[in-house]
């Protein structure tokens, strides 16, 4: 079989791009397995044997409590924002419809493009007045509220693809809105739930800004904020920072590996169409 030069060129470009994409990850791995002295005397991509895992122990001791904090508020915020987005999407796509639905969707979607920085001052004042500053519930409330616009948009677009005849037939049979949602819409929504939940979990887990302005101390500090604090006061401990970065990246990596096939199904079934 004759191999076309264009195909060879395409594969060469793809290999080069993959190499460039994986190089920072390789550098993080090699740096995290060196001592401080080895970091100073070698290049970032140079592998040193035998590997030194002391940096992981130091990083984990510092990140242990913040990682638990992040797991708790990220899980709850993901669940709440996804469920509320599903209910809002069902309402807009199947109950209201028409111009009212479109206007409300535009108004809700506006929140997706609202920069975090523009609402920080009123956000901090509101969370403080509610007595939720430096608490896990405060972070859950913040991320849930800020996640509802994007989850509503995703679910609304997904529910537009579900035939209206199913809903109309259920109405003729006397089903209520709650019955239509739980018995017809919800069983068909699993691809959308997977896509939306993965998107929300990743976004919330990786957030730094809300964590740094709404917490102090380790009581509710997220892992991303503590990770930034690992740099040290006078000397940058690059091995500890790289070890911490890899540890913090593990939860999202595990989720992607475990739910990757469901994520592809969600994309191809129209969960983010629009």
Buried (B, 14 or more C-beta within 10 A) or exposed (E): EEEEEEEEEEEEEEEEEEEEEEEEEEBBBBBBBBEBEBBEEBEBEEEBEEEBEBBBEBBEEBBBBBBEBBBBBBBBBBBBBBBBBBBBBBBBBBEBBEEEBEEBBEEBBEBBEEEBEEBBEEBBEBBEEEEBBBBBBBBBBBBBBBBBBBBBBBBBBBBBBBEEEBBEEBEEEEBEBEEBBEEBBEEBBBBBBBBBBBBBBBBBBBBBEBBBBBBEEEEBBBBBBBBEBBEEEEEEBBBBBBBBBBBBBEBBEEBEEEBEEBBEBBBEBBBBEE
